[in-house]
Structure formats: structure tokens, C-alpha cells
Amino acid sequence: MGSDGGQVREEVDSIMSLQSSKPHVVIITVPAPGHIFPSIALGKALARQGVKVTLLSSGCVPEKLRRDVELGEEELDMTLGTVLEDPLQEPEHPMALIPWLSKLPREEMVEHAYNIIQKLSPPPCCFISDTFISWTKMLEEKLGIPRHFLVTMSASSLLFMFAVPLFAKKGILPLEPAAEVELPVPGIGNVPKGDVWEYFLKGGPFQLDQMILCLKGFTESFPTATYLINSTEELEPEAFRALTEPVPFTGEVAKVVSIGPLEQSFAFKGGDGVSFELREAESKCKKLSSEVEEWLDSQPNGSVMYISFGTIFSLQSEQVLELAHGVEASGQRFLWIIRPPNVPHIMLSKQPTKEEISAILPPGFEERTKDRGMLYSSWAPQPKILSHRAVGLFMSHCGWNSTLEAISASTPILGSPLFTDQWMNATLLEKRFRIGTVLRDGGFERGSIEKSIKLMMEGEEGRVARRNVTRLNRVLRDAVTPSSGTSPKNLEQYLSELVALDTKMNSSHDS
């Protein structure tokens, strides 16, 4: 998308000033942080432009996230609700998210969402669905309004997902676990088996048909749907070029729009934040605890390794031990967001006691590392930590949001992908972006961890990664600069389309 942003803005303002009501958009998301965070950010971005936004989650919304919408100091016309409270017990493991979504009572979800949306005033001109909510196809038909999609993955992962139905139809998927194959995907190249999601392996814990059911919801919508991607054309040029070509299994071109990075508290290290959609005062849940802030303030520049594996994943007992031994042997300073095994969701769980944390660590670990390390077991605003001058390395699960946050903070990554698109993200950051290194193939053991930490903190590979992530930081800065960035221009253009949809809907109602 590419017309002059200022001219589009003037045209949109002119049309909106003549309308009796502003456009109303419904965003439907899932209660996983990696999905709901970008949904909230998109909702706020649209609300700042004068759009009324109703955000609906398909399940329970953690209180911290609800406060993030409700406690902001801005006066935004945005509300948060749920389609159906606790329709099923939420999954205890992140890998179970797709099966959980596929088992939701589809007809009941559609009926509840339909009843909620029918009562909204003014009527929404469209709704934006998370890509993995398959039942919104039925909702689209029942409501008779356009359905668009928010893609919370990278553009590269979207290309892979578009190709999955074709691979399944040809019998290439599911893969034999022992098979040494690569899957050719335009815009990505050959995808190694190691990057293929666990859902696509024979004999895996989850079934391919469950994933296909979720995929069908958003791969059957060409060419009418708009796909809003939480990435930038500058960051993934090859993938976005490939997305302008017909998708192999449909022969049609998807309408894709780059609007990323959609971050909750985007802050560039070394300067003021310039994210076009996130000029908000801090809400209470975004503040860094004084304990963490004071500790970081006392550390030398670039000396701390920040360790976090996301909001909903906890390491197993043996992994905690291996990581602790590797971190201790490396001799590096560290801030470790830690919680006991089998605690699936840090926002829904009570904070563990110091005794519970000590019990999962090697005997004496805390005493031996107290002068150079900090253990923290509560939720923390990751972008603020990553952008702190003391942080020099991020040990991450390679979630897409975390990857964007690391680039925005010019912080290299030591990756340890765990599931789904994280493997492909890890390949992106290691092979294409060259902003880090990745623990693979049994690499999550103390010796490999120690070696990789030293390599990234002290070695040439770390220096190369720091140069590259600084360069990509500038790429993201340019992409979100209000006057010239592609993402602000694309959002302006999308806003004009919403206004046109709303005008058309009002005209049809009047006639």
C-alpha cells in the first residue's frame, strides 16, 4: 500500500467530519499473550485515529491485560470483553493452544459473538479476526460484514502457513519424524524439517487435522480479506515480495498490509520511541518494578543477559538445572525471569515464593551468583528491560513479539525456540538477520549454554550480531517514522478503507 500519508489523512478527516458516527471495528482474538498483546496495540492504534473499537477475546482475559486497556491515561473509545467466559479449561501447555481452539464449541461461539455484535452501536463496518480462530468464517457469513485478519506471526511464517494446505493435499505433510526433507516455500526458500511445527509431524502430540481446521478459517478467504501483518516490508522484503504473487494452492493474491511492529510499550534504546501507534502514557502494569530497575541501574552498560521464555511457557525441571549450571559457568551477569515448572501462564498464576524458586535451582546457586545475578518471578514489561542500557543479550524462546522487541532495543538474541513458529523465527534471526545464535538439536545443556553465552557476550559472533541488530533497529525506526514510514502510511490507507466501508454501510441502511 503506498499513497501519500498526509493526503490520505486529510481525506479521511474530511469524510469522518461529515459522518454522524465514526467507524466501528470489532477485533476478535485469543487469550494468549502473543496474540492479545498485538490485538490490544492494533485496537489502540485505530482508536487513536478516531475509530470505535470493541475487542473480544475467545476466552478469559488476564487481569493485567484488562487493566492495560482500562487504565491507560488516554481517552480512547475502546472496550474489552469476552465471547464466552471459560468455554473450555484453558490449555496448560502452549502447544495445546491449537487443539484447544479447534475444540471450542464453534456454533456456540458464533452464536454468542453474533449476539454481542448485533447489540453494538453503531454497527461495526467489519471485524478483524486472529488468524487461528476458524469459527469466524461462520460469523462472517452470519453477520454479512467483511472479515479481515490480524497476523501475529512474521510474514515468512504466514507464507509457510499459506503453503501448508497444498503440502497436506499432496501428502507431503505430515512428515515422518526421521525424514530428512526440506519444504520449498516461495519467499522463504527451502524450509528444513527442524523448522516445521510439531503439528505437522507424524506421531506428534497433536494432530495435523486440528491445525488444518484452524488454517481453513483464514486460507479460504482470498481475495476478499485484508491480512494485517505485524511486521514491516523493510524487515522481510523477500517474504513481502512473495506475498504479492499468487498463493500456490489458490492461484489468488492475498491482500497483505504491513503495520508492524505492534508493540505494547515500544521504546528504542538510545532515543525516544517513535512508534506511530504507541504514544501513550505508562499504565500501572507497564512500569518496571523498582527492585529490577535499581538492580539494572547498578550494572555496567551491555553487561547483563536477560533470560525469559515468554509469558506462558515454563521450563521443565531438568532444563532449569541445565540453564542454571550454564549461566553460572559463563561468569556473566544475568536477570532471569524464572518460575517453577508446569506454571503455564505467569499472568494467571500467583507469584511463587522464594522457597519454591530455590527448590528448583542447583544447591547454592543463588548464594554463588548473588553478586552478579538477579532472579525475578513476577510479570515484567519486557520492552523496558530490553531497552535498558545495561542489557546486552536476550536469551529468548524466539516468539515473534519478543524478536521485534529485541530488534527495537538493539539487543542480540541467544535463541532457544520451543514450539510452533519460533523455530522459523530462530532461523530468520540467525541466518537472515544475523542478530544472534540458536541452541538447536539437544543444545539445551549446560556446556552448550555456557559456550553460547560466552560467544555472544565476549566473542566475534556477538560483535557481529550487535552491529546487525543496530542496523535493523534503524530499519524499524524508518518503518515506523510517522512522516515517511511504510507502516504509518499503510495504517492511514487502511483507515481510509474502513471509512469507505462505514460510509457504504450507512448508505445501505439509509436506503
C-alpha positions as CSV (number, residue, x, y, z in Angstrom):
1,M,0.0,0.0,0.0
2,G,1.6,3.3,-0.9
3,S,-0.1,6.7,-1.3
4,D,0.9,9.9,0.4
5,G,0.0,9.6,4.1
6,G,-0.7,13.3,4.6
7,Q,-3.2,13.4,1.7
8,V,-4.9,10.2,2.9
9,R,-5.2,11.6,6.4
10,E,-6.8,14.9,5.2
11,E,-9.3,12.9,3.1
12,V,-10.2,10.6,6.0
13,D,-10.6,13.5,8.4
14,S,-12.8,15.3,5.9
15,I,-15.1,12.3,5.4
16,M,-15.2,11.5,9.1
17,S,-16.2,15.1,10.0
18,L,-19.3,14.8,7.7
19,Q,-20.5,11.5,9.2
20,S,-22.8,11.3,12.2
21,S,-20.8,8.4,13.7
22,K,-17.3,7.2,13.5
23,P,-16.3,3.8,12.0
24,H,-16.7,0.9,14.5
25,V,-14.4,-2.2,14.3
26,V,-14.6,-5.4,16.3
27,I,-11.3,-7.3,16.9
28,I,-11.6,-11.0,17.9
29,T,-8.6,-12.5,19.5
30,V,-7.4,-15.5,21.6
31,P,-6.3,-15.2,25.3
32,A,-2.7,-16.0,24.6
33,P,-0.3,-13.0,25.2
34,G,1.4,-13.4,21.9
35,H,-1.9,-12.8,20.2
36,I,-3.8,-10.5,22.6
37,F,-0.9,-8.0,23.0
38,P,-0.8,-7.2,19.3
39,S,-4.6,-7.1,19.2
40,I,-4.7,-4.5,22.0
41,A,-2.0,-2.5,20.3
42,L,-3.9,-2.6,16.9
43,G,-7.1,-1.6,18.7
44,K,-5.3,1.4,20.3
45,A,-3.7,2.4,17.0
46,L,-7.1,2.5,15.4
47,A,-8.8,4.2,18.3
48,R,-6.2,7.0,18.3
49,Q,-7.3,7.7,14.7
50,G,-10.9,8.1,15.7
51,V,-12.2,4.6,15.2
52,K,-14.5,3.0,17.8
53,V,-13.0,-0.4,18.8
54,T,-14.6,-3.4,20.5
55,L,-12.0,-6.1,21.4
56,L,-13.4,-9.6,22.1
57,S,-11.4,-12.5,23.4
58,S,-12.5,-16.0,22.8
59,G,-11.6,-16.9,26.5
60,C,-10.7,-15.4,29.8
61,V,-8.6,-12.3,29.7
62,P,-5.9,-12.0,32.4
63,E,-6.5,-9.1,34.7
64,K,-3.2,-7.4,33.9
65,L,-4.2,-7.2,30.2
66,R,-7.6,-5.9,31.1
67,R,-6.0,-3.2,33.1
68,D,-3.8,-2.4,30.2
69,V,-6.9,-1.4,28.2
70,E,-8.8,0.2,31.0
71,L,-6.1,2.1,33.0
72,G,-4.5,4.0,30.1
73,E,-4.5,7.8,30.6
74,E,-5.7,8.3,27.0
75,E,-9.4,8.7,26.4
76,L,-9.8,6.0,23.8
77,D,-13.1,4.7,22.6
78,M,-12.1,1.1,23.1
79,T,-13.8,-1.6,25.2
80,L,-12.7,-5.2,26.1
81,G,-14.9,-8.2,26.6
82,T,-15.1,-12.0,26.1
83,V,-17.2,-14.0,23.6
84,L,-17.7,-16.8,26.1
85,E,-16.2,-16.9,29.6
86,D,-14.1,-20.1,30.1
87,P,-15.7,-22.1,27.2
88,L,-13.2,-24.8,27.9
89,Q,-10.5,-25.1,30.5
90,E,-7.6,-23.2,29.0
91,P,-4.6,-25.2,27.9
92,E,-1.9,-25.9,30.4
93,H,0.8,-26.0,27.7
94,P,1.3,-23.5,24.9
95,M,1.5,-26.3,22.3
96,A,-2.1,-27.3,23.3
97,L,-3.4,-23.9,22.1
98,I,-4.3,-25.0,18.6
99,P,-6.1,-28.2,19.8
100,W,-7.9,-26.0,22.4
101,L,-9.0,-23.6,19.7
102,S,-10.2,-26.5,17.4
103,K,-12.3,-28.0,20.2
104,L,-14.1,-24.8,21.1
105,P,-17.9,-25.1,20.6
106,R,-17.9,-23.5,17.2
107,E,-21.6,-23.0,16.8
108,E,-21.9,-21.7,20.4
109,M,-19.0,-19.3,19.9
110,V,-20.5,-18.0,16.7
111,E,-23.9,-17.5,18.4
112,H,-22.5,-15.7,21.4
113,A,-20.3,-13.5,19.2
114,Y,-23.2,-12.7,16.9
115,N,-25.5,-11.7,19.7
116,I,-22.8,-9.4,21.2
117,I,-22.0,-7.8,17.9
118,Q,-25.7,-7.3,16.9
119,K,-26.2,-5.2,20.0
120,L,-23.3,-2.9,19.4
121,S,-24.0,0.7,18.4
122,P,-23.1,1.9,15.9
123,P,-23.0,-1.4,13.9
124,P,-19.4,-2.4,13.0
125,C,-18.3,-1.9,9.4
126,C,-16.1,-5.0,9.7
127,F,-14.4,-7.3,12.1
128,I,-10.7,-8.3,12.4
129,S,-10.1,-11.9,13.4
130,D,-7.0,-13.6,14.7
131,T,-5.8,-16.0,12.0
132,F,-6.2,-19.1,14.2
133,I,-9.9,-18.6,15.1
134,S,-11.6,-20.8,12.5
135,W,-15.2,-20.2,13.5
136,T,-15.1,-16.5,12.5
137,K,-15.7,-17.7,8.9
138,M,-19.2,-18.8,10.0
139,L,-19.6,-15.5,11.9
140,E,-18.7,-13.5,8.7
141,E,-21.5,-15.3,6.8
142,K,-24.0,-14.8,9.6
143,L,-23.2,-11.1,10.1
144,G,-22.8,-10.2,6.4
145,I,-19.9,-7.8,7.1
146,P,-16.3,-8.1,5.9
147,R,-13.8,-10.2,7.9
148,H,-10.1,-9.1,8.0
149,F,-7.2,-10.8,9.7
150,L,-4.5,-9.8,12.2
151,V,-1.4,-11.9,11.5
152,T,0.6,-12.0,14.8
153,M,3.4,-14.0,13.1
154,S,6.1,-12.9,10.7
155,A,5.4,-12.6,7.0
156,S,7.7,-15.6,6.5
157,S,5.6,-17.7,8.8
158,L,2.4,-16.6,7.0
159,L,3.9,-17.7,3.7
160,F,4.6,-21.1,5.2
161,M,1.0,-21.4,6.6
162,F,-0.4,-20.5,3.2
163,A,1.5,-23.4,1.8
164,V,0.5,-26.0,4.4
165,P,-2.8,-27.0,2.8
166,L,-1.1,-27.7,-0.5
167,F,1.6,-29.8,1.2
168,A,-1.1,-31.7,3.0
169,K,-3.1,-32.3,-0.2
170,K,0.0,-33.7,-1.9
171,G,0.7,-36.0,1.0
172,I,3.9,-34.3,1.9
173,L,2.5,-33.5,5.4
174,P,2.5,-34.9,7.9
175,L,6.2,-35.6,7.8
176,E,7.9,-38.7,9.2
177,P,9.9,-37.7,12.2
178,A,13.0,-39.3,10.8
179,A,12.6,-37.8,7.3
180,E,15.4,-35.6,6.1
181,V,13.4,-33.3,3.8
182,E,13.1,-29.6,3.0
183,L,9.8,-27.9,2.0
184,P,10.1,-25.4,-0.8
185,V,8.2,-22.2,0.1
186,P,8.3,-19.1,-2.2
187,G,9.9,-16.1,-0.4
188,I,11.5,-18.3,2.3
189,G,13.3,-20.9,0.3
190,N,13.7,-24.5,1.5
191,V,12.3,-24.9,5.0
192,P,14.2,-27.6,6.9
193,K,12.4,-30.2,8.9
194,G,13.7,-28.6,12.0
195,D,11.7,-25.5,11.4
196,V,8.4,-27.4,10.7
197,W,5.9,-27.0,13.5
198,E,5.3,-30.1,15.7
199,Y,1.7,-30.2,14.5
200,F,3.0,-31.4,11.1
201,L,5.0,-34.4,12.2
202,K,3.5,-37.9,12.2
203,G,3.1,-39.4,15.7
204,G,3.4,-36.0,17.3
205,P,1.4,-34.9,20.4
206,F,-1.1,-33.0,18.2
207,Q,-2.9,-33.9,15.0
208,L,-2.4,-32.2,11.6
209,D,-6.2,-32.1,11.1
210,Q,-6.6,-29.8,14.1
211,M,-4.1,-27.4,12.6
212,I,-5.8,-27.6,9.1
213,L,-9.1,-26.8,10.7
214,C,-7.7,-23.6,12.1
215,L,-5.9,-22.8,8.9
216,K,-9.0,-23.3,6.8
217,G,-10.6,-20.3,8.5
218,F,-8.1,-17.9,7.0
219,T,-6.8,-19.6,3.9
220,E,-10.3,-19.8,2.3
221,S,-10.8,-16.0,2.3
222,F,-9.0,-14.9,-0.9
223,P,-9.3,-12.4,-2.4
224,T,-11.8,-10.5,-0.2
225,A,-9.9,-10.4,3.1
226,T,-7.2,-8.0,4.2
227,Y,-4.3,-9.5,6.1
228,L,-2.8,-7.0,8.6
229,I,0.8,-8.3,9.3
230,N,2.7,-7.4,12.5
231,S,5.9,-6.9,10.5
232,T,7.5,-4.5,8.1
233,E,8.3,-4.7,4.4
234,E,11.8,-3.4,5.2
235,L,12.5,-6.2,7.7
236,E,11.2,-9.0,5.5
237,P,11.5,-7.8,1.9
238,E,11.7,-11.2,0.3
239,A,8.6,-12.5,2.1
240,F,6.5,-9.5,1.3
241,R,7.5,-9.6,-2.4
242,A,6.4,-13.3,-2.4
243,L,3.1,-12.3,-0.9
244,T,2.4,-10.1,-3.9
245,E,2.4,-13.3,-6.0
246,P,-0.5,-15.8,-6.3
247,V,-0.6,-18.2,-3.4
248,P,0.3,-21.6,-4.8
249,F,-2.7,-23.6,-3.6
250,T,-5.4,-21.0,-4.6
251,G,-3.8,-19.2,-7.5
252,E,-5.0,-15.9,-6.0
253,V,-3.2,-13.0,-4.5
254,A,-3.6,-12.2,-0.8
255,K,-4.2,-8.6,0.2
256,V,-1.4,-8.1,2.8
257,V,-0.7,-4.9,4.7
258,S,2.4,-4.4,6.9
259,I,1.5,-2.4,10.0
260,G,4.2,-3.6,12.5
261,P,5.7,-3.6,14.8
262,L,2.7,-3.6,17.0
263,E,4.2,-3.3,20.5
264,Q,2.6,-2.6,23.8
265,S,5.3,-0.2,25.0
266,F,7.7,0.2,22.1
267,A,10.9,2.0,23.1
268,F,14.0,2.4,21.1
269,K,17.3,2.1,23.0
270,G,19.2,5.3,22.8
271,G,16.4,7.6,21.9
272,D,12.7,8.5,22.2
273,G,10.2,6.0,21.0
274,V,8.9,6.8,17.5
275,S,6.3,4.1,17.1
276,F,3.4,5.7,15.3
277,E,0.7,3.9,17.2
278,L,2.0,3.9,20.7
279,R,2.3,7.4,22.0
280,E,0.7,6.7,25.4
281,A,1.4,7.5,29.0
282,E,2.5,4.5,31.0
283,S,-0.2,2.4,32.7
284,K,0.5,0.9,36.0
285,C,1.1,-2.6,34.7
286,K,3.8,-1.3,32.3
287,K,6.1,0.1,35.0
288,L,9.3,-1.7,35.8
289,S,9.5,-2.7,39.4
290,S,11.9,-0.5,41.5
291,E,13.7,-3.7,42.5
292,V,14.5,-4.6,38.9
293,E,15.2,-1.1,37.8
294,E,17.6,-0.3,40.7
295,W,19.5,-3.6,40.1
296,L,19.8,-2.8,36.3
297,D,20.9,0.7,37.0
298,S,23.8,-0.6,39.1
299,Q,25.2,-2.7,36.3
300,P,27.7,-1.7,33.6
301,N,26.5,-1.0,30.1
302,G,25.7,-4.0,28.0
303,S,26.8,-6.4,30.7
304,V,23.6,-8.2,31.6
305,M,22.0,-11.2,29.9
306,Y,18.2,-11.0,30.2
307,I,16.6,-14.5,30.3
308,S,12.9,-15.0,29.6
309,F,11.0,-17.7,27.7
310,G,7.7,-15.8,27.3
311,T,4.6,-15.3,29.3
312,I,3.0,-18.7,29.0
313,F,5.9,-21.2,28.9
314,S,7.9,-22.6,31.9
315,L,10.9,-24.8,31.6
316,Q,11.0,-28.3,32.9
317,S,13.0,-29.2,36.0
318,E,15.9,-30.6,34.1
319,Q,16.0,-27.6,31.8
320,V,16.1,-25.2,34.7
321,L,19.1,-27.1,36.2
322,E,21.0,-27.2,32.9
323,L,20.3,-23.5,32.3
324,A,21.4,-22.6,35.8
325,H,24.7,-24.5,35.5
326,G,25.4,-23.0,32.1
327,V,24.7,-19.5,33.3
328,E,26.8,-19.9,36.4
329,A,29.7,-21.3,34.4
330,S,29.6,-18.5,31.9
331,G,30.5,-16.0,34.6
332,Q,28.2,-13.4,33.1
333,R,25.7,-11.1,34.8
334,F,22.1,-12.0,34.3
335,L,18.5,-11.1,35.0
336,W,16.4,-14.3,34.9
337,I,12.6,-14.2,34.8
338,I,12.0,-17.6,36.5
339,R,9.1,-19.6,37.6
340,P,8.6,-23.2,38.7
341,P,8.0,-26.0,36.1
342,N,4.4,-26.5,34.9
343,V,3.3,-23.0,35.7
344,P,1.8,-22.3,32.3
345,H,0.7,-18.6,32.4
346,I,2.6,-16.1,34.5
347,M,-0.3,-13.6,34.3
348,L,-2.8,-16.1,35.7
349,S,-0.6,-17.6,38.4
350,K,0.2,-16.5,41.8
351,Q,3.8,-15.4,42.4
352,P,6.0,-18.3,43.6
353,T,7.7,-18.0,47.0
354,K,11.5,-17.7,47.3
355,E,11.5,-21.2,48.7
356,E,9.7,-22.6,45.7
357,I,12.3,-20.9,43.4
358,S,15.2,-22.1,45.5
359,A,13.9,-25.7,45.3
360,I,14.2,-25.9,41.5
361,L,17.8,-24.5,41.4
362,P,21.1,-26.2,42.0
363,P,22.1,-26.2,45.7
364,G,24.0,-23.0,46.5
365,F,23.3,-21.4,43.1
366,E,21.7,-18.2,44.5
367,E,24.5,-17.7,47.0
368,R,27.2,-18.2,44.5
369,T,25.7,-15.8,41.9
370,K,24.1,-13.2,44.2
371,D,26.8,-10.6,43.3
372,R,26.1,-10.8,39.5
373,G,22.6,-12.2,39.0
374,M,19.0,-11.4,39.8
375,L,16.1,-13.9,39.9
376,Y,12.7,-12.4,39.3
377,S,9.5,-14.4,39.3
378,S,6.7,-11.9,38.6
379,W,5.5,-10.4,35.3
380,A,7.8,-7.7,33.9
381,P,7.5,-5.2,31.0
382,Q,9.9,-6.8,28.6
383,P,10.5,-3.9,26.2
384,K,11.5,-1.7,29.1
385,I,14.1,-4.3,30.3
386,L,15.5,-4.9,26.8
387,S,15.9,-1.2,26.2
388,H,17.8,-0.6,29.4
389,R,21.4,0.4,28.8
390,A,22.7,-2.5,31.0
391,V,21.2,-5.3,28.9
392,G,23.5,-6.7,26.3
393,L,21.9,-10.1,25.4
394,F,18.5,-11.6,25.4
395,M,18.0,-15.4,25.9
396,S,14.7,-15.9,24.3
397,H,12.2,-18.5,23.0
398,C,12.1,-16.6,19.8
399,G,8.5,-15.6,19.8
400,W,7.8,-13.0,17.1
401,N,6.8,-10.3,19.6
402,S,10.0,-10.9,21.5
403,T,12.1,-10.8,18.4
404,L,10.6,-7.4,17.4
405,E,11.2,-6.1,20.9
406,A,14.8,-7.2,20.8
407,I,15.4,-5.5,17.5
408,S,13.7,-2.3,18.7
409,A,16.1,-2.3,21.7
410,S,19.2,-3.2,19.6
411,T,19.7,-6.3,21.7
412,P,21.2,-9.5,20.2
413,I,19.4,-12.8,20.9
414,L,20.5,-16.2,22.1
415,G,17.6,-18.3,20.9
416,S,16.1,-21.4,22.3
417,P,12.9,-22.0,20.3
418,L,10.3,-24.2,21.9
419,F,7.3,-24.7,19.6
420,T,5.3,-23.5,16.6
421,D,6.6,-20.5,14.6
422,Q,9.5,-20.0,17.0
423,W,11.7,-22.4,15.0
424,M,11.2,-20.3,11.8
425,N,11.8,-17.1,13.7
426,A,15.0,-18.6,15.1
427,T,16.2,-19.3,11.6
428,L,15.3,-15.8,10.5
429,L,17.3,-14.1,13.3
430,E,20.3,-16.4,12.9
431,K,20.5,-16.9,9.1
432,R,18.9,-13.8,7.6
433,F,19.0,-11.1,10.1
434,R,22.3,-12.4,11.7
435,I,21.4,-10.9,15.1
436,G,22.1,-13.9,17.2
437,T,22.8,-17.6,17.6
438,V,20.4,-20.5,18.3
439,L,20.6,-23.6,20.6
440,R,19.4,-26.5,18.5
441,D,19.3,-30.3,18.4
442,G,19.9,-31.1,22.0
443,G,21.8,-27.9,22.6
444,F,19.9,-27.0,25.8
445,E,22.6,-28.5,28.1
446,R,25.0,-26.7,30.4
447,G,28.1,-26.9,28.2
448,S,26.4,-25.6,25.1
449,I,24.6,-22.9,27.1
450,E,27.9,-21.7,28.7
451,K,29.7,-21.7,25.3
452,S,26.9,-19.8,23.5
453,I,26.6,-17.2,26.3
454,K,30.4,-16.5,26.1
455,L,30.3,-16.4,22.3
456,M,27.6,-13.8,22.3
457,M,28.8,-11.7,25.2
458,E,32.6,-11.8,24.5
459,G,33.2,-13.3,21.1
460,E,33.3,-12.1,17.5
461,E,29.9,-13.6,16.7
462,G,28.4,-11.4,19.4
463,R,30.1,-8.3,18.0
464,V,28.7,-9.1,14.5
465,A,25.2,-9.7,16.0
466,R,25.3,-6.3,17.8
467,R,26.3,-4.5,14.6
468,N,23.5,-6.2,12.7
469,V,20.8,-5.6,15.3
470,T,21.8,-2.0,15.5
471,R,21.3,-1.8,11.7
472,L,17.9,-3.5,11.9
473,N,17.0,-1.1,14.7
474,R,17.4,1.7,12.2
475,V,15.3,-0.2,9.7
476,L,12.5,-0.5,12.2
477,R,12.9,3.2,13.1
478,D,12.4,4.2,9.5
479,A,9.5,1.8,9.1
480,V,7.5,3.4,11.9
481,T,8.5,7.1,11.4
482,P,5.2,9.0,11.2
483,S,6.2,11.2,8.3
484,S,7.7,8.6,6.0
485,G,7.5,5.1,7.3
486,T,5.6,2.4,5.4
487,S,3.7,1.2,8.5
488,P,2.1,4.6,9.3
489,K,1.2,5.1,5.7
490,N,-0.3,1.6,5.5
491,L,-2.4,2.2,8.6
492,E,-3.6,5.5,7.2
493,Q,-4.6,3.8,4.0
494,Y,-6.3,1.0,5.9
495,L,-8.2,3.6,7.9
496,S,-9.5,5.2,4.7
497,E,-10.8,1.8,3.6
498,L,-12.6,1.5,7.0
499,V,-14.2,4.9,6.5
500,A,-15.3,3.8,3.0
501,L,-16.8,0.6,4.3
502,D,-18.6,2.5,7.0
503,T,-19.9,5.1,4.5
504,K,-21.1,2.3,2.3
505,M,-22.9,0.6,5.2
506,N,-24.5,3.8,6.3
507,S,-25.7,4.4,2.8
508,S,-27.3,1.0,2.5
509,H,-29.0,1.4,5.9
510,D,-30.4,4.8,4.8
511,S,-31.7,3.4,1.5
